[in-house]
Amino acid sequence: MSEPIRNKKTESMSAPTPQNTPANAAPISSRAQQPGVSSIKEEDIDRMAAASIFAQNPQLVSMIQGKLGSLVGRTSGYIESLPVSVRRRVSGLKGVQKDHSKLEAQFQEEVLQLEKKFFALFTPLYEKRAKIVNGAVEPTEAEVELGEKKEEDDEEEDEDDEPIEKNEDAGEDVKGIPEFWLSAMKNQVSLAEMITDRDEEALKSLTDIRMEYLDRPGFRLIFEFGENEFFTNKLITKTYFYQEENGYGGDFIYDHAEGDKIEWKAGKDLTVKVESKKQRNKNTKQTRVVKKTVPTESFFNFFAPPKPPADDEETSSDIEERLELDYQLGEDIKEKLIPRAIDWFTGEALQFESMGEDFDEGDFEDEDDEEDDDLSDDRDDDEESDDDVSAAPKTAQSRR
């Protein structure tokens, strides 16, 4: 019997190299389940698997973040590989860019000076607004006529809507515009989220909100209050400071904020609440009520801003979010609420605010995907009508 012919080429083939063979199987989540939707895309599965791996290996995440952090700003070696003449031109472009950066810084400084110039022109208007709101003066006939002209134009556009019955009471005993600033703040979404029911009574005594620029880059928000049962402060301020050096592009970089201490009257601190807890003595079996003061949500926490970490402290995502939110609130008051307080009081500013919002990508989906879903549904209906065997319930695919 003849021996089979051997394939010398096959016998000489080596095993897969370590470069293309994993040393260990990829970790798989013990909670992993088979997808319930057949149309999940391959890249979605990859993201799910990666998320599962990172969730089980926080040390791996920390190691990767540390590695990436050490690579930031490091050269890839490409520039060093260029000829001397080309590297010289690259250095020249860096010099040109530095001249550009100087002009950018000058531009930002001149913009700030222009803002201050026009702010000085706005200030008399803000002062008159405060007098009208607080009943110190009445608006002129020309001012009333100018304001009503816009309202008449709006009424002509909305003539199809049902007319709103107006209060014909002369209101001779009403001084100024009650709760003007509270109403304006409650219409400004970012501020409304901070105002609690307990805060409203204190904010009813708010008589003015204004701002001023600092001698250095930064600004101060000034809240003026009348007599109230909660605190003795007439003015409560919050100051936003920028760093001395400009950032990339010449922009001012936010550094930190400082708020005034509120002088609360006894038992009227809105930033804390008292919790009562019963305790029983193990020996005597007697009970007592222990009261504990704990922090609580309040708009007045705005005047106790979060502090940025020291240079040697690690910055957490939580403190970064709080600092960003605190700064954004200050900017909203400075750029939106103060300049157009009457529009926030009437609610007219809301329509302009919504016009500037970005569309949520979740509200849209690709037409091709929708057609595929429809075809898939048709096929499922056909299968269900042809087969007598009942199928397991399917997971509904959420719209993305």
C-alpha positions in Angstrom: 0.0 0.0 0.0 1.5 3.3 -1.1 2.0 6.0 1.5 0.0 9.3 1.0 1.9 12.1 -0.6 3.0 14.6 2.0 2.6 18.3 1.5 6.0 19.7 2.5 4.7 23.2 2.3 2.0 22.5 4.8 4.3 20.7 7.2 6.7 23.7 7.2 4.0 26.2 8.1 4.5 27.7 11.6 1.9 28.5 14.2 0.4 32.0 14.4 2.8 34.5 15.8 2.2 36.4 19.1 1.6 39.5 17.1 -1.6 38.1 15.6 -2.8 35.8 18.4 -4.2 37.2 21.7 -2.5 35.8 24.8 -5.8 35.8 26.6 -9.4 35.7 25.6 -11.1 39.2 25.7 -13.0 39.6 28.9 -16.8 39.3 28.6 -19.3 40.7 31.0 -21.1 38.0 33.0 -24.3 40.1 32.6 -23.9 40.2 28.8 -27.1 39.2 27.0 -27.9 38.4 23.4 -29.2 41.5 21.7 -33.0 41.5 21.5 -33.0 43.7 18.3 -31.6 42.1 15.2 -30.8 45.5 13.5 -28.2 46.6 16.1 -25.2 47.9 14.1 -21.8 46.3 14.4 -20.3 49.6 15.7 -22.9 49.7 18.4 -22.0 46.2 19.5 -18.3 47.2 19.6 -19.1 50.3 21.8 -21.2 48.1 24.1 -18.4 45.6 24.5 -15.8 48.3 25.1 -18.1 49.9 27.8 -18.5 46.6 29.5 -14.7 46.0 29.5 -14.0 49.5 31.0 -16.8 49.2 33.6 -15.1 46.0 35.0 -11.6 47.4 34.8 -11.4 50.9 36.4 -7.7 50.4 36.8 -7.4 50.0 33.1 -9.3 53.2 32.5 -7.1 55.1 35.0 -4.0 53.7 33.3 -5.2 54.7 29.8 -6.0 58.2 31.0 -2.6 58.6 32.6 -0.9 57.4 29.4 -2.9 59.7 27.2 -2.2 62.6 29.6 1.5 62.0 29.4 1.3 62.0 25.5 -0.3 65.4 25.3 2.0 68.0 23.8 4.7 65.4 23.0 6.1 65.5 19.5 5.5 62.5 17.1 9.0 62.9 15.6 7.7 64.1 12.3 8.9 67.7 12.6 12.4 66.5 13.7 12.5 64.3 10.6 12.1 67.3 8.2 15.2 68.9 6.5 16.8 71.8 8.2 15.5 74.3 5.6 11.9 73.1 6.2 12.2 73.1 10.0 13.4 76.7 9.7 10.2 77.6 7.8 8.1 75.9 10.5 9.8 78.0 13.1 9.1 81.1 11.0 5.4 80.2 10.9 5.4 79.9 14.7 6.8 83.4 14.9 4.1 84.7 12.6 1.5 82.9 14.7 2.8 84.6 17.9 2.4 88.0 16.2 -1.1 87.0 15.4 -1.7 86.0 19.0 -0.6 89.4 20.2 -3.1 91.0 17.9 -5.8 88.7 19.1 -5.1 89.7 22.7 -5.2 93.3 21.7 -8.5 92.7 19.9 -10.1 91.2 23.0 -8.8 94.1 25.2 -10.3 96.7 22.8 -13.6 94.7 22.7 -13.7 94.9 26.5 -13.0 98.6 26.4 -15.8 99.0 23.9 -18.2 97.0 26.1 -17.3 99.3 29.0 -17.9 102.4 26.9 -21.4 101.3 25.9 -22.1 100.0 29.4 -21.6 103.6 30.6 -24.3 104.7 28.0 -26.6 101.9 29.2 -26.3 102.7 32.9 -28.7 105.7 32.9 -31.3 103.5 31.2 -30.9 100.8 33.9 -31.1 103.5 36.6 -34.4 104.7 35.2 -35.7 101.2 34.9 -35.0 100.7 38.6 -36.9 103.8 39.5 -39.9 102.8 37.5 -39.9 99.2 38.9 -39.7 100.5 42.5 -42.3 103.3 41.9 -39.9 106.3 42.3 -40.9 107.7 38.9 -43.5 107.1 36.2 -42.6 106.5 32.6 -43.1 109.4 30.2 -45.9 109.4 27.6 -43.4 109.0 24.8 -41.9 105.9 26.5 -45.4 104.4 27.1 -46.4 105.1 23.5 -43.2 103.5 22.1 -43.7 100.4 24.3 -47.4 100.0 23.3 -46.6 100.3 19.6 -44.8 97.0 19.6 -47.6 95.4 21.6 -50.2 96.6 19.0 -48.1 95.1 16.2 -48.0 91.8 18.0 -51.8 91.9 18.6 -52.4 92.4 14.9 -50.3 89.3 14.1 -52.2 87.3 16.8 -55.7 88.5 15.8 -56.9 84.9 15.3 -56.2 84.1 19.0 -58.9 84.6 21.6 -58.6 88.1 23.1 -57.3 88.2 26.7 -59.5 90.1 29.1 -57.4 93.0 30.6 -57.7 94.2 34.2 -59.3 97.7 34.0 -58.5 98.5 37.7 -56.5 101.7 37.8 -54.2 100.3 40.5 -53.6 103.6 42.2 -52.6 101.8 45.4 -50.0 99.7 43.6 -46.4 101.0 43.7 -44.1 100.3 40.8 -44.1 96.8 39.4 -44.4 94.2 42.2 -42.2 91.1 42.1 -40.6 92.4 38.9 -37.2 90.7 39.3 -38.6 87.5 40.8 -40.9 87.1 37.8 -38.1 87.9 35.3 -35.8 85.3 37.0 -38.5 82.6 37.0 -38.8 83.0 33.2 -35.1 82.6 32.7 -34.7 78.8 32.6 -31.2 78.4 34.1 -32.2 80.7 37.1 -35.7 79.2 37.5 -34.2 75.8 38.2 -32.4 77.2 41.3 -35.3 79.1 42.8 -37.2 77.0 45.4 -40.6 77.8 46.9 -38.9 78.9 50.1 -36.7 81.4 48.2 -39.6 83.2 46.5 -40.7 85.1 49.6 -37.2 86.5 50.0 -36.7 87.3 46.3 -39.9 89.3 46.4 -37.9 92.0 48.2 -35.4 92.2 45.4 -35.4 95.8 44.1 -32.7 95.7 41.5 -30.0 93.6 39.8 -27.1 95.4 38.2 -23.5 94.8 37.3 -20.2 96.7 37.1 -16.8 96.0 35.5 -13.7 95.6 37.5 -10.4 97.4 37.0 -8.9 94.1 36.1 -10.7 91.6 33.7 -13.9 90.5 35.5 -17.3 91.8 36.6 -19.4 92.1 39.7 -23.1 91.3 40.0 -25.0 93.4 42.5 -28.4 92.3 44.0 -30.2 95.0 46.0 -32.9 94.1 48.5 -35.5 96.0 50.5 -36.4 95.2 54.1 -37.3 91.5 54.5 -37.6 88.9 57.3 -34.7 86.7 56.1 -31.4 88.8 56.1 -30.1 92.2 56.9 -28.0 92.7 53.8 -29.1 95.6 51.6 -26.6 94.5 48.9 -25.4 91.0 48.1 -22.7 90.9 45.5 -20.9 88.2 43.5 -17.6 88.9 41.7 -16.2 86.9 38.8 -12.5 87.1 38.2 -10.5 86.2 35.1 -6.9 85.1 34.9 -4.3 87.8 34.3 -2.9 86.1 31.2 -5.1 85.6 28.1 -5.8 82.1 26.8 -5.2 80.7 23.3 -6.9 83.0 20.8 -6.6 86.0 23.2 -9.8 85.1 25.1 -10.1 85.9 28.8 -10.0 82.8 31.0 -12.3 82.5 33.9 -10.5 81.9 37.2 -12.9 81.9 40.1 -15.8 83.7 41.8 -16.4 85.2 45.3 -19.7 86.0 46.9 -20.7 88.1 49.9 -21.6 86.5 53.2 -25.3 86.7 53.8 -26.3 87.9 57.3 -29.2 85.6 58.0 -31.7 86.5 60.7 -32.2 83.8 63.4 -33.8 80.7 62.0 -34.2 82.2 58.6 -31.3 80.8 56.7 -32.7 79.5 53.4 -29.6 77.5 52.5 -30.1 75.0 55.3 -32.9 73.0 56.8 -33.4 71.3 60.2 -33.9 67.6 60.3 -35.3 65.9 63.4 -34.4 62.4 64.4 -35.6 60.3 67.4 -33.0 58.5 69.5 -33.6 55.9 72.2 -31.3 55.3 75.2 -30.4 51.6 75.4 -30.3 51.6 79.2 -33.2 53.8 80.2 -35.3 53.3 77.1 -36.0 57.0 77.1 -36.3 58.8 73.8 -35.2 62.2 72.7 -35.5 64.3 69.6 -32.2 65.4 68.1 -32.2 68.3 65.6 -29.5 68.6 62.9 -28.9 71.4 60.5 -28.1 70.2 56.9 -27.5 72.1 53.7 -30.4 72.3 51.2 -31.0 73.6 47.7 -31.6 77.3 47.5 -30.9 80.1 45.0 -28.9 81.8 47.7 -26.2 79.1 47.4 -25.3 81.1 44.3 -23.4 83.5 46.6 -21.3 80.6 47.9 -19.6 79.5 44.7 -17.5 76.4 44.4 -13.8 76.8 44.8 -11.4 75.6 42.1 -8.9 73.0 43.3 -5.4 74.0 44.2 -2.6 73.5 41.7 -1.4 70.3 43.5 -5.0 68.9 43.7 -6.6 66.6 41.1 -9.6 68.2 39.4 -12.6 66.0 39.4 -15.3 66.1 36.7 -17.9 67.0 39.4 -16.0 70.2 40.4 -15.4 71.1 36.8 -19.2 70.8 36.0 -20.0 72.9 39.1 -17.5 75.6 38.2 -18.8 75.7 34.6 -22.4 75.9 35.7 -21.6 78.7 38.2 -19.8 80.7 35.6 -22.6 80.2 33.0 -25.2 81.4 35.5 -23.2 84.6 36.0 -22.9 85.1 32.3 -26.7 84.6 31.8 -27.4 87.2 34.4 -24.9 89.6 32.9 -25.6 89.1 29.2 -29.3 88.2 29.2 -31.2 89.1 32.4 -29.8 92.5 33.1 -29.9 94.0 29.6 -33.4 92.7 28.8 -35.1 92.3 32.1 -38.5 93.6 30.9 -38.5 91.0 28.1 -37.9 88.2 30.7 -40.6 89.7 32.9 -43.2 89.6 30.1 -41.9 86.3 28.8 -41.1 87.7 25.3 -37.5 86.8 25.7 -38.4 83.1 25.7 -39.4 83.0 22.1 -36.0 84.4 21.1 -34.3 82.0 23.4 -36.0 79.0 21.8 -35.1 80.3 18.3 -31.4 80.1 19.2 -31.5 76.6 20.6 -29.9 73.8 18.6 -32.0 71.0 17.3 -31.8 67.8 19.2 -30.3 65.1 17.0 -32.4 62.6 18.8 -35.5 64.2 17.2 -34.3 63.1 13.7 -33.5 59.7 12.1 -32.1 58.6 8.8 -34.8 58.0 6.2 -33.1 54.8 5.1 -33.2 53.4 8.6 -36.9 54.2 8.8 -37.6 52.5 5.5 -35.7 49.4 6.7 -37.7 49.3 9.9 -40.9 49.5 7.9 -39.8 46.7 5.6 -38.7 44.7 8.6 -42.1 45.2 10.2 -43.8 44.1 7.0 -41.8 40.9 6.9 -42.6 40.2 10.5 -46.3 40.6 9.8 -46.1 38.2 6.9 -44.2 35.6 9.0 -46.8 35.9 11.8 -49.7 35.5 9.4 -48.1 32.4 7.7 -47.0 30.6 10.8 -49.3 29.2 13.5 -46.4 28.9 16.0 -46.4 31.8 18.4 -43.2 33.7 18.5 -41.4 35.2 21.6 -42.1 38.9 22.2 -39.7 41.2 20.4 -37.9 44.2 22.0 -39.1 47.5 20.5 -36.3 49.4 18.8 -36.0 52.9 20.2 -35.8 55.8 17.8 -32.4 57.5 17.8 
